[in-house]
Amino acid sequence: MIAALLTLKSPAEVIQELAERLKALRLERNWSRSTLADRAGLSEASLKRFETTGRGSVKLLFTLAHALDRLDELNALFHPPRAQTLADLEQQVTQVTRKRGRR
C-alpha cells in the first residue's frame, strides 16, 4: 500500500516502460518482431503497436510473456500478501472469499 503511494509514475508511464522492457527482451534474444509475433501467434502489427505505444490487451501481454518464457512473472501479480504472523495466517484461512463488492 505504501509503495503505491510512493510511486510517481502514471499507469501510462508504467505500461510504456513495460513495453520497452519487452522489446529489450526480444532484442536480447536477437529476435525480429516477425519471429516473436510468429512464436506468440500474433500479428506483427499488434506487436509493433504494443512495443511503440504500449497499447494492447491483457491477453496480448500474457501471450508475449509466454512466448518469451516470462509468464511466471505476470502470474505472480495480485497474490494476497504473505502472512507475517500466526494470527494473519489464521485470518487468511478462515476469511470468507467475497463474490462481489459493496457500495
PDB file as gemmi writes it, atoms N, CA and C in Angstrom:
CRYST1    1.000    1.000    1.000  90.00  90.00  90.00 P 1                      
ATOM      1  N   MET A   1       0.826  -1.192   0.000  1.00  0.00           N  
ATOM      2  CA  MET A   1       0.000   0.000   0.000  1.00  0.00           C  
ATOM      3  C   MET A   1       0.868   1.254   0.000  1.00  0.00           C  
ATOM      4  N   ILE A   2       1.865   1.274   0.867  1.00  0.00           N  
ATOM      5  CA  ILE A   2       2.738   2.446   0.937  1.00  0.00           C  
ATOM      6  C   ILE A   2       3.512   2.594  -0.367  1.00  0.00           C  
ATOM      7  N   ALA A   3       3.950   1.470  -0.955  1.00  0.00           N  
ATOM      8  CA  ALA A   3       4.681   1.543  -2.218  1.00  0.00           C  
ATOM      9  C   ALA A   3       3.834   2.194  -3.300  1.00  0.00           C  
ATOM     10  N   ALA A   4       2.531   1.908  -3.300  1.00  0.00           N  
ATOM     11  CA  ALA A   4       1.644   2.511  -4.289  1.00  0.00           C  
ATOM     12  C   ALA A   4       1.567   4.018  -4.091  1.00  0.00           C  
ATOM     13  N   LEU A   5       1.639   4.458  -2.865  1.00  0.00           N  
ATOM     14  CA  LEU A   5       1.579   5.890  -2.584  1.00  0.00           C  
ATOM     15  C   LEU A   5       2.876   6.588  -2.983  1.00  0.00           C  
ATOM     16  N   LEU A   6       3.978   5.858  -2.962  1.00  0.00           N  
ATOM     17  CA  LEU A   6       5.269   6.466  -3.229  1.00  0.00           C  
ATOM     18  C   LEU A   6       5.615   6.536  -4.713  1.00  0.00           C  
ATOM     19  N   THR A   7       4.925   5.781  -5.540  1.00  0.00           N  
ATOM     20  CA  THR A   7       5.251   5.799  -6.958  1.00  0.00           C  
ATOM     21  C   THR A   7       4.860   7.139  -7.581  1.00  0.00           C  
ATOM     22  N   LEU A   8       5.721   7.614  -8.415  1.00  0.00           N  
ATOM     23  CA  LEU A   8       5.476   8.886  -9.073  1.00  0.00           C  
ATOM     24  C   LEU A   8       5.110   8.698 -10.541  1.00  0.00           C  
ATOM     25  N   LYS A   9       5.004   7.458 -10.956  1.00  0.00           N  
ATOM     26  CA  LYS A   9       4.711   7.173 -12.346  1.00  0.00           C  
ATOM     27  C   LYS A   9       3.222   6.964 -12.547  1.00  0.00           C  
ATOM     28  N   SER A  10       2.753   7.412 -13.686  1.00  0.00           N  
ATOM     29  CA  SER A  10       1.357   7.187 -14.050  1.00  0.00           C  
ATOM     30  C   SER A  10       1.213   5.783 -14.627  1.00  0.00           C  
ATOM     31  N   PRO A  11      -0.012   5.258 -14.682  1.00  0.00           N  
ATOM     32  CA  PRO A  11      -0.197   3.955 -15.334  1.00  0.00           C  
ATOM     33  C   PRO A  11       0.325   3.939 -16.765  1.00  0.00           C  
ATOM     34  N   ALA A  12       0.137   5.019 -17.496  1.00  0.00           N  
ATOM     35  CA  ALA A  12       0.622   5.078 -18.880  1.00  0.00           C  
ATOM     36  C   ALA A  12       2.146   4.964 -18.937  1.00  0.00           C  
ATOM     37  N   GLU A  13       2.830   5.590 -17.993  1.00  0.00           N  
ATOM     38  CA  GLU A  13       4.296   5.516 -17.960  1.00  0.00           C  
ATOM     39  C   GLU A  13       4.769   4.101 -17.622  1.00  0.00           C  
ATOM     40  N   VAL A  14       4.089   3.453 -16.700  1.00  0.00           N  
ATOM     41  CA  VAL A  14       4.444   2.081 -16.327  1.00  0.00           C  
ATOM     42  C   VAL A  14       4.228   1.145 -17.514  1.00  0.00           C  
ATOM     43  N   ILE A  15       3.113   1.314 -18.214  1.00  0.00           N  
ATOM     44  CA  ILE A  15       2.827   0.488 -19.390  1.00  0.00           C  
ATOM     45  C   ILE A  15       3.898   0.697 -20.453  1.00  0.00           C  
ATOM     46  N   GLN A  16       4.278   1.947 -20.689  1.00  0.00           N  
ATOM     47  CA  GLN A  16       5.301   2.228 -21.696  1.00  0.00           C  
ATOM     48  C   GLN A  16       6.634   1.595 -21.312  1.00  0.00           C  
ATOM     49  N   GLU A  17       6.995   1.665 -20.043  1.00  0.00           N  
ATOM     50  CA  GLU A  17       8.235   1.029 -19.592  1.00  0.00           C  
ATOM     51  C   GLU A  17       8.167  -0.486 -19.758  1.00  0.00           C  
ATOM     52  N   LEU A  18       7.012  -1.059 -19.479  1.00  0.00           N  
ATOM     53  CA  LEU A  18       6.825  -2.493 -19.651  1.00  0.00           C  
ATOM     54  C   LEU A  18       7.008  -2.876 -21.121  1.00  0.00           C  
ATOM     55  N   ALA A  19       6.433  -2.100 -22.022  1.00  0.00           N  
ATOM     56  CA  ALA A  19       6.575  -2.351 -23.455  1.00  0.00           C  
ATOM     57  C   ALA A  19       8.045  -2.246 -23.873  1.00  0.00           C  
ATOM     58  N   GLU A  20       8.755  -1.276 -23.332  1.00  0.00           N  
ATOM     59  CA  GLU A  20      10.171  -1.107 -23.662  1.00  0.00           C  
ATOM     60  C   GLU A  20      11.000  -2.280 -23.144  1.00  0.00           C  
ATOM     61  N   ARG A  21      10.668  -2.771 -21.930  1.00  0.00           N  
ATOM     62  CA  ARG A  21      11.388  -3.927 -21.387  1.00  0.00           C  
ATOM     63  C   ARG A  21      11.114  -5.177 -22.216  1.00  0.00           C  
ATOM     64  N   LEU A  22       9.879  -5.331 -22.672  1.00  0.00           N  
ATOM     65  CA  LEU A  22       9.536  -6.472 -23.512  1.00  0.00           C  
ATOM     66  C   LEU A  22      10.332  -6.405 -24.819  1.00  0.00           C  
ATOM     67  N   LYS A  23      10.422  -5.237 -25.397  1.00  0.00           N  
ATOM     68  CA  LYS A  23      11.203  -5.064 -26.627  1.00  0.00           C  
ATOM     69  C   LYS A  23      12.674  -5.388 -26.374  1.00  0.00           C  
ATOM     70  N   ALA A  24      13.199  -4.951 -25.235  1.00  0.00           N  
ATOM     71  CA  ALA A  24      14.593  -5.229 -24.895  1.00  0.00           C  
ATOM     72  C   ALA A  24      14.830  -6.739 -24.753  1.00  0.00           C  
ATOM     73  N   LEU A  25      13.869  -7.454 -24.174  1.00  0.00           N  
ATOM     74  CA  LEU A  25      13.986  -8.911 -24.066  1.00  0.00           C  
ATOM     75  C   LEU A  25      14.028  -9.554 -25.453  1.00  0.00           C  
ATOM     76  N   ARG A  26      13.173  -9.054 -26.336  1.00  0.00           N  
ATOM     77  CA  ARG A  26      13.152  -9.570 -27.703  1.00  0.00           C  
ATOM     78  C   ARG A  26      14.499  -9.348 -28.379  1.00  0.00           C  
ATOM     79  N   LEU A  27      15.026  -8.144 -28.255  1.00  0.00           N  
ATOM     80  CA  LEU A  27      16.300  -7.814 -28.895  1.00  0.00           C  
ATOM     81  C   LEU A  27      17.464  -8.560 -28.244  1.00  0.00           C  
ATOM     82  N   GLU A  28      17.378  -8.790 -26.948  1.00  0.00           N  
ATOM     83  CA  GLU A  28      18.405  -9.551 -26.229  1.00  0.00           C  
ATOM     84  C   GLU A  28      18.524 -10.965 -26.805  1.00  0.00           C  
ATOM     85  N   ARG A  29      17.394 -11.507 -27.228  1.00  0.00           N  
ATOM     86  CA  ARG A  29      17.380 -12.845 -27.848  1.00  0.00           C  
ATOM     87  C   ARG A  29      17.706 -12.780 -29.340  1.00  0.00           C  
ATOM     88  N   ASN A  30      17.906 -11.564 -29.828  1.00  0.00           N  
ATOM     89  CA  ASN A  30      18.206 -11.346 -31.238  1.00  0.00           C  
ATOM     90  C   ASN A  30      17.059 -11.811 -32.140  1.00  0.00           C  
ATOM     91  N   TRP A  31      15.835 -11.609 -31.648  1.00  0.00           N  
ATOM     92  CA  TRP A  31      14.644 -11.972 -32.414  1.00  0.00           C  
ATOM     93  C   TRP A  31      14.100 -10.732 -33.116  1.00  0.00           C  
ATOM     94  N   SER A  32      13.658 -10.915 -34.336  1.00  0.00           N  
ATOM     95  CA  SER A  32      12.962  -9.835 -35.033  1.00  0.00           C  
ATOM     96  C   SER A  32      11.529  -9.769 -34.504  1.00  0.00           C  
ATOM     97  N   ARG A  33      10.848  -8.704 -34.849  1.00  0.00           N  
ATOM     98  CA  ARG A  33       9.420  -8.626 -34.485  1.00  0.00           C  
ATOM     99  C   ARG A  33       8.658  -9.791 -35.094  1.00  0.00           C  
ATOM    100  N   SER A  34       9.018 -10.116 -36.309  1.00  0.00           N  
ATOM    101  CA  SER A  34       8.358 -11.202 -37.011  1.00  0.00           C  
ATOM    102  C   SER A  34       8.527 -12.530 -36.266  1.00  0.00           C  
ATOM    103  N   THR A  35       9.722 -12.777 -35.765  1.00  0.00           N  
ATOM    104  CA  THR A  35       9.997 -14.019 -35.032  1.00  0.00           C  
ATOM    105  C   THR A  35       9.137 -14.109 -33.780  1.00  0.00           C  
ATOM    106  N   LEU A  36       9.124 -13.042 -32.974  1.00  0.00           N  
ATOM    107  CA  LEU A  36       8.331 -13.060 -31.744  1.00  0.00           C  
ATOM    108  C   LEU A  36       6.846 -13.155 -32.061  1.00  0.00           C  
ATOM    109  N   ALA A  37       6.391 -12.414 -33.043  1.00  0.00           N  
ATOM    110  CA  ALA A  37       4.977 -12.463 -33.415  1.00  0.00           C  
ATOM    111  C   ALA A  37       4.580 -13.876 -33.822  1.00  0.00           C  
ATOM    112  N   ASP A  38       5.423 -14.538 -34.604  1.00  0.00           N  
ATOM    113  CA  ASP A  38       5.143 -15.920 -35.018  1.00  0.00           C  
ATOM    114  C   ASP A  38       5.111 -16.856 -33.814  1.00  0.00           C  
ATOM    115  N   ARG A  39       6.077 -16.727 -32.923  1.00  0.00           N  
ATOM    116  CA  ARG A  39       6.139 -17.597 -31.745  1.00  0.00           C  
ATOM    117  C   ARG A  39       4.944 -17.381 -30.824  1.00  0.00           C  
ATOM    118  N   ALA A  40       4.433 -16.149 -30.799  1.00  0.00           N  
ATOM    119  CA  ALA A  40       3.299 -15.829 -29.927  1.00  0.00           C  
ATOM    120  C   ALA A  40       1.957 -16.044 -30.620  1.00  0.00           C  
ATOM    121  N   GLY A  41       1.978 -16.244 -31.924  1.00  0.00           N  
ATOM    122  CA  GLY A  41       0.729 -16.399 -32.660  1.00  0.00           C  
ATOM    123  C   GLY A  41      -0.029 -15.096 -32.806  1.00  0.00           C  
ATOM    124  N   LEU A  42       0.719 -14.009 -32.931  1.00  0.00           N  
ATOM    125  CA  LEU A  42       0.138 -12.670 -33.060  1.00  0.00           C  
ATOM    126  C   LEU A  42       0.553 -12.062 -34.394  1.00  0.00           C  
ATOM    127  N   SER A  43      -0.139 -10.995 -34.750  1.00  0.00           N  
ATOM    128  CA  SER A  43       0.291 -10.275 -35.948  1.00  0.00           C  
ATOM    129  C   SER A  43       1.484  -9.393 -35.584  1.00  0.00           C  
ATOM    130  N   GLU A  44       2.328  -9.182 -36.561  1.00  0.00           N  
ATOM    131  CA  GLU A  44       3.473  -8.309 -36.352  1.00  0.00           C  
ATOM    132  C   GLU A  44       3.013  -6.879 -36.043  1.00  0.00           C  
ATOM    133  N   ALA A  45       1.903  -6.467 -36.643  1.00  0.00           N  
ATOM    134  CA  ALA A  45       1.371  -5.120 -36.394  1.00  0.00           C  
ATOM    135  C   ALA A  45       0.958  -4.960 -34.928  1.00  0.00           C  
ATOM    136  N   SER A  46       0.352  -5.985 -34.342  1.00  0.00           N  
ATOM    137  CA  SER A  46      -0.038  -5.915 -32.927  1.00  0.00           C  
ATOM    138  C   SER A  46       1.178  -5.784 -32.029  1.00  0.00           C  
ATOM    139  N   LEU A  47       2.218  -6.549 -32.349  1.00  0.00           N  
ATOM    140  CA  LEU A  47       3.457  -6.475 -31.566  1.00  0.00           C  
ATOM    141  C   LEU A  47       4.100  -5.102 -31.712  1.00  0.00           C  
ATOM    142  N   LYS A  48       4.168  -4.591 -32.929  1.00  0.00           N  
ATOM    143  CA  LYS A  48       4.765  -3.272 -33.153  1.00  0.00           C  
ATOM    144  C   LYS A  48       3.994  -2.194 -32.390  1.00  0.00           C  
ATOM    145  N   ARG A  49       2.666  -2.258 -32.433  1.00  0.00           N  
ATOM    146  CA  ARG A  49       1.847  -1.279 -31.723  1.00  0.00           C  
ATOM    147  C   ARG A  49       2.123  -1.334 -30.216  1.00  0.00           C  
ATOM    148  N   PHE A  50       2.219  -2.549 -29.674  1.00  0.00           N  
ATOM    149  CA  PHE A  50       2.492  -2.661 -28.246  1.00  0.00           C  
ATOM    150  C   PHE A  50       3.874  -2.118 -27.906  1.00  0.00           C  
ATOM    151  N   GLU A  51       4.879  -2.496 -28.688  1.00  0.00           N  
ATOM    152  CA  GLU A  51       6.238  -2.040 -28.391  1.00  0.00           C  
ATOM    153  C   GLU A  51       6.392  -0.529 -28.507  1.00  0.00           C  
ATOM    154  N   THR A  52       5.699   0.083 -29.439  1.00  0.00           N  
ATOM    155  CA  THR A  52       5.889   1.520 -29.655  1.00  0.00           C  
ATOM    156  C   THR A  52       4.957   2.392 -28.822  1.00  0.00           C  
ATOM    157  N   THR A  53       3.757   1.898 -28.526  1.00  0.00           N  
ATOM    158  CA  THR A  53       2.791   2.744 -27.810  1.00  0.00           C  
ATOM    159  C   THR A  53       2.357   2.184 -26.463  1.00  0.00           C  
ATOM    160  N   GLY A  54       2.590   0.889 -26.242  1.00  0.00           N  
ATOM    161  CA  GLY A  54       2.109   0.257 -25.015  1.00  0.00           C  
ATOM    162  C   GLY A  54       0.647  -0.161 -25.112  1.00  0.00           C  
ATOM    163  N   ARG A  55       0.023   0.071 -26.262  1.00  0.00           N  
ATOM    164  CA  ARG A  55      -1.390  -0.282 -26.422  1.00  0.00           C  
ATOM    165  C   ARG A  55      -1.535  -1.744 -26.798  1.00  0.00           C  
ATOM    166  N   GLY A  56      -2.455  -2.412 -26.126  1.00  0.00           N  
ATOM    167  CA  GLY A  56      -2.730  -3.809 -26.394  1.00  0.00           C  
ATOM    168  C   GLY A  56      -3.549  -4.377 -25.251  1.00  0.00           C  
ATOM    169  N   SER A  57      -4.054  -5.549 -25.464  1.00  0.00           N  
ATOM    170  CA  SER A  57      -4.886  -6.180 -24.449  1.00  0.00           C  
ATOM    171  C   SER A  57      -4.038  -6.892 -23.404  1.00  0.00           C  
ATOM    172  N   VAL A  58      -4.671  -7.231 -22.304  1.00  0.00           N  
ATOM    173  CA  VAL A  58      -4.009  -8.027 -21.273  1.00  0.00           C  
ATOM    174  C   VAL A  58      -3.646  -9.392 -21.865  1.00  0.00           C  
ATOM    175  N   LYS A  59      -4.525  -9.930 -22.686  1.00  0.00           N  
ATOM    176  CA  LYS A  59      -4.250 -11.216 -23.328  1.00  0.00           C  
ATOM    177  C   LYS A  59      -2.989 -11.128 -24.183  1.00  0.00           C  
ATOM    178  N   LEU A  60      -2.813 -10.038 -24.918  1.00  0.00           N  
ATOM    179  CA  LEU A  60      -1.620  -9.847 -25.735  1.00  0.00           C  
ATOM    180  C   LEU A  60      -0.373  -9.849 -24.854  1.00  0.00           C  
ATOM    181  N   LEU A  61      -0.427  -9.142 -23.748  1.00  0.00           N  
ATOM    182  CA  LEU A  61       0.710  -9.072 -22.835  1.00  0.00           C  
ATOM    183  C   LEU A  61       1.071 -10.457 -22.316  1.00  0.00           C  
ATOM    184  N   PHE A  62       0.074 -11.218 -21.892  1.00  0.00           N  
ATOM    185  CA  PHE A  62       0.332 -12.546 -21.358  1.00  0.00           C  
ATOM    186  C   PHE A  62       0.837 -13.486 -22.455  1.00  0.00           C  
ATOM    187  N   THR A  63       0.324 -13.344 -23.658  1.00  0.00           N  
ATOM    188  CA  THR A  63       0.772 -14.167 -24.777  1.00  0.00           C  
ATOM    189  C   THR A  63       2.235 -13.886 -25.098  1.00  0.00           C  
ATOM    190  N   LEU A  64       2.611 -12.618 -25.093  1.00  0.00           N  
ATOM    191  CA  LEU A  64       4.006 -12.255 -25.346  1.00  0.00           C  
ATOM    192  C   LEU A  64       4.908 -12.744 -24.213  1.00  0.00           C  
ATOM    193  N   ALA A  65       4.455 -12.610 -22.984  1.00  0.00           N  
ATOM    194  CA  ALA A  65       5.237 -13.091 -21.844  1.00  0.00           C  
ATOM    195  C   ALA A  65       5.469 -14.598 -21.959  1.00  0.00           C  
ATOM    196  N   HIS A  66       4.433 -15.314 -22.371  1.00  0.00           N  
ATOM    197  CA  HIS A  66       4.560 -16.753 -22.540  1.00  0.00           C  
ATOM    198  C   HIS A  66       5.581 -17.089 -23.633  1.00  0.00           C  
ATOM    199  N   ALA A  67       5.513 -16.391 -24.752  1.00  0.00           N  
ATOM    200  CA  ALA A  67       6.440 -16.630 -25.864  1.00  0.00           C  
ATOM    201  C   ALA A  67       7.882 -16.324 -25.462  1.00  0.00           C  
ATOM    202  N   LEU A  68       8.062 -15.393 -24.535  1.00  0.00           N  
ATOM    203  CA  LEU A  68       9.394 -15.021 -24.052  1.00  0.00           C  
ATOM    204  C   LEU A  68       9.802 -15.808 -22.807  1.00  0.00           C  
ATOM    205  N   ASP A  69       8.983 -16.783 -22.423  1.00  0.00           N  
ATOM    206  CA  ASP A  69       9.238 -17.620 -21.246  1.00  0.00           C  
ATOM    207  C   ASP A  69       9.345 -16.778 -19.965  1.00  0.00           C  
ATOM    208  N   ARG A  70       8.452 -15.791 -19.838  1.00  0.00           N  
ATOM    209  CA  ARG A  70       8.438 -14.923 -18.656  1.00  0.00           C  
ATOM    210  C   ARG A  70       7.049 -14.872 -18.024  1.00  0.00           C  
ATOM    211  N   LEU A  71       6.207 -15.846 -18.321  1.00  0.00           N  
ATOM    212  CA  LEU A  71       4.834 -15.853 -17.829  1.00  0.00           C  
ATOM    213  C   LEU A  71       4.766 -15.930 -16.308  1.00  0.00           C  
ATOM    214  N   ASP A  72       5.722 -16.598 -15.684  1.00  0.00           N  
ATOM    215  CA  ASP A  72       5.725 -16.714 -14.216  1.00  0.00           C  
ATOM    216  C   ASP A  72       5.736 -15.348 -13.538  1.00  0.00           C  
ATOM    217  N   GLU A  73       6.410 -14.385 -14.147  1.00  0.00           N  
ATOM    218  CA  GLU A  73       6.480 -13.046 -13.554  1.00  0.00           C  
ATOM    219  C   GLU A  73       5.106 -12.382 -13.534  1.00  0.00           C  
ATOM    220  N   LEU A  74       4.331 -12.567 -14.586  1.00  0.00           N  
ATOM    221  CA  LEU A  74       2.987 -11.991 -14.604  1.00  0.00           C  
ATOM    222  C   LEU A  74       2.044 -12.782 -13.713  1.00  0.00           C  
ATOM    223  N   ASN A  75       2.261 -14.072 -13.616  1.00  0.00           N  
ATOM    224  CA  ASN A  75       1.414 -14.917 -12.775  1.00  0.00           C  
ATOM    225  C   ASN A  75       1.539 -14.540 -11.301  1.00  0.00           C  
ATOM    226  N   ALA A  76       2.625 -13.892 -10.941  1.00  0.00           N  
ATOM    227  CA  ALA A  76       2.851 -13.503  -9.551  1.00  0.00           C  
ATOM    228  C   ALA A  76       2.071 -12.239  -9.152  1.00  0.00           C  
ATOM    229  N   LEU A  77       1.408 -11.597 -10.090  1.00  0.00           N  
ATOM    230  CA  LEU A  77       0.676 -10.367  -9.787  1.00  0.00           C  
ATOM    231  C   LEU A  77      -0.555 -10.634  -8.930  1.00  0.00           C  
ATOM    232  N   PHE A  78      -0.857  -9.726  -8.052  1.00  0.00           N  
ATOM    233  CA  PHE A  78      -2.104  -9.664  -7.286  1.00  0.00           C  
ATOM    234  C   PHE A  78      -2.342 -10.828  -6.331  1.00  0.00           C  
ATOM    235  N   HIS A  79      -1.301 -11.524  -5.941  1.00  0.00           N  
ATOM    236  CA  HIS A  79      -1.480 -12.535  -4.905  1.00  0.00           C  
ATOM    237  C   HIS A  79      -1.705 -11.826  -3.577  1.00  0.00           C  
ATOM    238  N   PRO A  80      -2.464 -12.429  -2.663  1.00  0.00           N  
ATOM    239  CA  PRO A  80      -2.647 -11.795  -1.360  1.00  0.00           C  
ATOM    240  C   PRO A  80      -1.303 -11.718  -0.628  1.00  0.00           C  
ATOM    241  N   PRO A  81      -1.170 -10.757   0.257  1.00  0.00           N  
ATOM    242  CA  PRO A  81       0.102 -10.628   0.978  1.00  0.00           C  
ATOM    243  C   PRO A  81       0.370 -11.865   1.823  1.00  0.00           C  
ATOM    244  N   ARG A  82       1.638 -12.190   1.989  1.00  0.00           N  
ATOM    245  CA  ARG A  82       2.010 -13.324   2.819  1.00  0.00           C  
ATOM    246  C   ARG A  82       1.748 -13.009   4.282  1.00  0.00           C  
ATOM    247  N   ALA A  83       1.360 -14.031   5.008  1.00  0.00           N  
ATOM    248  CA  ALA A  83       1.107 -13.881   6.439  1.00  0.00           C  
ATOM    249  C   ALA A  83       2.426 -13.587   7.152  1.00  0.00           C  
ATOM    250  N   GLN A  84       2.400 -12.605   8.023  1.00  0.00           N  
ATOM    251  CA  GLN A  84       3.587 -12.248   8.797  1.00  0.00           C  
ATOM    252  C   GLN A  84       3.552 -12.878  10.189  1.00  0.00           C  
ATOM    253  N   THR A  85       2.344 -13.150  10.661  1.00  0.00           N  
ATOM    254  CA  THR A  85       2.184 -13.729  11.997  1.00  0.00           C  
ATOM    255  C   THR A  85       1.228 -14.910  11.906  1.00  0.00           C  
ATOM    256  N   LEU A  86       1.175 -15.677  12.973  1.00  0.00           N  
ATOM    257  CA  LEU A  86       0.242 -16.794  13.038  1.00  0.00           C  
ATOM    258  C   LEU A  86      -1.191 -16.289  12.967  1.00  0.00           C  
ATOM    259  N   ALA A  87      -1.466 -15.149  13.580  1.00  0.00           N  
ATOM    260  CA  ALA A  87      -2.812 -14.563  13.540  1.00  0.00           C  
ATOM    261  C   ALA A  87      -3.191 -14.194  12.101  1.00  0.00           C  
ATOM    262  N   ASP A  88      -2.245 -13.648  11.327  1.00  0.00           N  
ATOM    263  CA  ASP A  88      -2.507 -13.331   9.914  1.00  0.00           C  
ATOM    264  C   ASP A  88      -2.846 -14.597   9.136  1.00  0.00           C  
ATOM    265  N   LEU A  89      -2.100 -15.665   9.378  1.00  0.00           N  
ATOM    266  CA  LEU A  89      -2.336 -16.928   8.695  1.00  0.00           C  
ATOM    267  C   LEU A  89      -3.709 -17.502   9.043  1.00  0.00           C  
ATOM    268  N   GLU A  90      -4.057 -17.457  10.318  1.00  0.00           N  
ATOM    269  CA  GLU A  90      -5.368 -17.945  10.741  1.00  0.00           C  
ATOM    270  C   GLU A  90      -6.492 -17.129  10.098  1.00  0.00           C  
ATOM    271  N   GLN A  91      -6.297 -15.824  10.010  1.00  0.00           N  
ATOM    272  CA  GLN A  91      -7.298 -14.961   9.394  1.00  0.00           C  
ATOM    273  C   GLN A  91      -7.461 -15.298   7.909  1.00  0.00           C  
ATOM    274  N   GLN A  92      -6.368 -15.535   7.209  1.00  0.00           N  
ATOM    275  CA  GLN A  92      -6.444 -15.885   5.789  1.00  0.00           C  
ATOM    276  C   GLN A  92      -7.177 -17.198   5.577  1.00  0.00           C  
ATOM    277  N   VAL A  93      -6.968 -18.149   6.468  1.00  0.00           N  
ATOM    278  CA  VAL A  93      -7.596 -19.454   6.328  1.00  0.00           C  
ATOM    279  C   VAL A  93      -9.096 -19.374   6.598  1.00  0.00           C  
ATOM    280  N   THR A  94      -9.486 -18.575   7.579  1.00  0.00           N  
ATOM    281  CA  THR A  94     -10.896 -18.509   7.962  1.00  0.00           C  
ATOM    282  C   THR A  94     -11.673 -17.429   7.218  1.00  0.00           C  
ATOM    283  N   GLN A  95     -10.989 -16.559   6.519  1.00  0.00           N  
ATOM    284  CA  GLN A  95     -11.655 -15.449   5.830  1.00  0.00           C  
ATOM    285  C   GLN A  95     -12.507 -15.964   4.673  1.00  0.00           C  
ATOM    286  N   VAL A  96     -13.731 -15.489   4.619  1.00  0.00           N  
ATOM    287  CA  VAL A  96     -14.652 -15.854   3.551  1.00  0.00           C  
ATOM    288  C   VAL A  96     -14.285 -15.059   2.297  1.00  0.00           C  
ATOM    289  N   THR A  97     -14.190 -15.752   1.174  1.00  0.00           N  
ATOM    290  CA  THR A  97     -13.883 -15.089  -0.090  1.00  0.00           C  
ATOM    291  C   THR A  97     -15.136 -14.406  -0.611  1.00  0.00           C  
ATOM    292  N   ARG A  98     -15.036 -13.099  -0.793  1.00  0.00           N  
ATOM    293  CA  ARG A  98     -16.186 -12.322  -1.272  1.00  0.00           C  
ATOM    294  C   ARG A  98     -16.405 -12.589  -2.750  1.00  0.00           C  
ATOM    295  N   LYS A  99     -17.651 -12.636  -3.140  1.00  0.00           N  
ATOM    296  CA  LYS A  99     -18.023 -12.852  -4.529  1.00  0.00           C  
ATOM    297  C   LYS A  99     -18.288 -11.530  -5.255  1.00  0.00           C  
ATOM    298  N   ARG A 100     -18.605 -10.479  -4.488  1.00  0.00           N  
ATOM    299  CA  ARG A 100     -18.840  -9.162  -5.076  1.00  0.00           C  
ATOM    300  C   ARG A 100     -18.583  -8.096  -4.031  1.00  0.00           C  
ATOM    301  N   GLY A 101     -18.410  -6.879  -4.500  1.00  0.00           N  
ATOM    302  CA  GLY A 101     -18.126  -5.770  -3.608  1.00  0.00           C  
ATOM    303  C   GLY A 101     -19.390  -5.120  -3.090  1.00  0.00           C  
ATOM    304  N   ARG A 102     -19.201  -4.229  -2.165  1.00  0.00           N  
ATOM    305  CA  ARG A 102     -20.310  -3.432  -1.624  1.00  0.00           C  
ATOM    306  C   ARG A 102     -20.109  -1.996  -2.055  1.00  0.00           C  
ATOM    307  N   ARG A 103     -21.186  -1.249  -1.963  1.00  0.00           N  
ATOM    308  CA  ARG A 103     -21.092   0.175  -2.280  1.00  0.00           C  
ATOM    309  C   ARG A 103     -20.423   0.920  -1.200  1.00  0.00           C  
TER     310      ARG A 103                                                      
END                                                                             
